[in-house]
Amino acid sequence: MLRVPLAELCAGERVLDDTSARYVTRVHRLETGAVFLAFDPVASLEAEAELLSTGRQVSVRMGRPVPCANVPRRRVTVIQTASKGTKIDDVLRDATELGVTRFVIAIGIRSVKRPLASQLPRWTRIAVQAARQCGRGDVPELVGPLPLGDALAEPGTVRWLLEPRGDSLQNAALAALAAMAGSDGATVLVVGPEGGFAPEELALADRLDYRRVALGPFILRTETACAAALGALLATTGAS
């Protein structure tokens, strides 16, 4: 069934905004009587909607909203250190599809690009579209940009920092499974920029009890590392 993100769901008739109307009637060419699933990714609610009219105004009849059925079961936070170009966009898209519940954008000592808080609405749109595509009923909480030193204070039961000379991520994930058994503790994963972490950042992470973990013998791009680590976490702990 087609999924359409809509804010403030409530039972009854409503007129769709221009973007949603265009998506339903022009992109997917739904006709009167067709049914689609509307979801509010902020409130994590969903409801079936029947298309009533497709003229100048596109109206629908909404059913009773209910909690979204497909949302992450565990709390996973990614702290992504800013990188060049639009790499944060790619990481956020992957992180949303892989069940991350909180996404923190950080600025490290070796970050070339310094993202601005004014970009948050754009990142929110990217997360919403990723949730729509993958069938997820909510989106990660977006935070930042923050200095990496501040972001590292993020609370978590299990804290990992990706570093090529770290321990095996597979072993760390098995330890995490044991640590979180029967609890609702959060996992925190920190990904560095292209130039890696500065020595003082690694020292701070060590003092904050982050475990340095590696993804294998090869050094991955920053936009690849997050997806690979989250995939390993999901495969080992089922944290989705």
N, C-alpha and C positions, 0 to 999 in steps of 0.2 A: 504494500500500500504506500502511496506517495506520502512523504512526511514534509510538513511545512512549518517552519518556526513562526510562532505568533505570540505576542506578549499579552498578558492579562486575559487569560482564557476565562470564559464564563458561559454557562448554558444559555441558549437563545439565539436570536438572529443578530448578525453583525455585518458590516461592510468591510471588505478587506482593504488594506492600504495598497497603494499603487504597486509597490514592489512585489508583494505577495500575490496580488491579482494578476500581474503580468506573468509571474512564475507558474501559477496554476492554469491560466487560460491560454497563454501564448507559448510558453516553453513546453508545457506538458499537454496542452490542448484538451483539458478536461471540459466536459459539457454538463449542462444542467442535469442534476440527479446523481452525478458522480460523488463518491465519498473519498475523502483523504483524512490523514491523521495530522491534526494540529498539535504542536507541542511548544510549551514555554520552557526554554532551557534554563532560565533563571529560577523560576518557581518549581521546576522539575514536575510539571503537570502536563497531561495530554488528554485529548478529547477527539472523538470522531466528528468530522464536519461534512455536511451535505451541501453541495453547490446548488444554490437556488436561482441565481441569475448570472449572466455573463455579458451584460450590456455595458453601458457607460459606467455603471457601478457593479462590482462583483460582490454579491452577497452570499452568505452561507448560514446554515442552521447548525449551531454547535451543540453537541451533546454535553453531558455532565463531565467536567474535568475530573480526572483521577490521577494518582501518583504515577509517574512514568515507570514502566516495568523494567527498562533496561538502563540501569545506572551502576557505577562502580560500587563494589562491596567493601573495598578498603581504601584508606586515605593514603595517597601517594603525592608527594610534593616534588616538583622539579625546580631546581634553581639553575636557570640557564644564563651563563655569562654572555654579555653582548658580543656579537661577532659582526663581520663585515656584511654589507649588502642586506638582503632580505632573509638571511638564514634563520632569524628568530621566527619568521612566518612559517617556515618549513618545520622547525622543531615543534612549534605550538600545534600545528596541524597534526603531526604524528602523535604528540603527547595526548591530544584530545581523543584521538582514535584508540589509543592504548590505555585509556582509563585514568589518566592523571587527574587528581581532584584539585590541585593548587599549583599554579605556574607562576614562579617568581622570576622576573627579569632583573638581572644584576649587572653592575658595571665594575669590571675588575681593573687591576693595574695595567694589564696588557690589552685591554679592550681598545680596538681601534675606533669603533663606532660608539657613539654615546646616544642611545635612544632617549626620546623624550616622553613624558607622561601624556602629551597630546596624541600619541600614537595608540593609546589604549582602546579607544573606540574601534579603530581599524582591526586591532588584534582580537577584540571581542567578536567582530563580524567573522573573522577567520575561524575562530573556535566554534561559533554557531553553525557555520556551513560544514565544518568537519563533523560536528555532532549529527547534523541532518544526514550527511552521507553515510555515516557508519551505524546509524540506528541508535545512537546514544540519546538519553532523555535529558541530560544536563550538560553543562560546560564547566571547565575548570575555573576556579576563582583566580582572577588575574591580579598580580601585585607588582608594583614597581613603576619605573626602574629605581633600584636601590643600590647603594654601594655594596660590593660583595661582602665586606666585613659585617655590615648590618644584616644582609640576607642570611649569612651563615648562622645567625642566632635562631633560625627557624626550628621550632621544637619537633622532635621525632623520636620514636622508639629505636628505629634503625636509621643510621646516617652514613651515607656513602658519598665519596668524592672520587670521580673518575680520574685516574692517573696511571699512565702507562707502566709505571714500576710498582703498582699496587698488587694486592692479593688477587687471587682468582675470583671473579665475580660469581662464578657458580658456587664456590665454597661459601662465599659471603651470603649468597641467597639462601643456601641451606641453613646457615646459622640464623638468618633473619626469620625463616619459617619457624624455627624453634623458639626464637625470642618473642614472636608475636602470637604464638599459639594461644587461643582462647582470649585474646585481647583485641581492642580496636585501635591499637597503636599505629602511628603513621610512619611511612618510610620517606626519607628525604634523600634525593639524588642530586648531586652538584656536577654540572658540566662546565668546563672551562672554555675560553676563547681559542682562536687559532694558535696563539703563542703559548698557550698553557698557563698555569698558575705561577705567580711570582713566589719566591721562597717564603716571604712573610705571610702570604695567603695560605700556603700549605702549613706553616707553623701554627697559624690561628686555627685552621681546621683541625689540626692534631689536638690542640688544647681543648677544642669543643667536642672531642670524641668522635670525629668523623673517621671512618675506616676508608683508607685508600684502596680502590678496587680497579682492576684492569679487565679489559674485554678480550684479551688474547695477545698474540705476539705482534700484531700489527697496530699502528697508530691510526685511528679513525678520524675522519673529519668531524668537527664539532656538531654538524647537523646530522651526522650518521650515528654518532656515539649515543645520543639520547635514546633513539629508537631501538638500537641494539641492546642497550642496558635494560630498557623497559620490557623488551621482548623476553630477555633472560629472566627478569623478575617475574613476569606473568607465567612463563613456562614452569618455573620452579616453585613459586609460592601460590599461584592462582590468585594473585592480588588484583582482581578486576571487579 
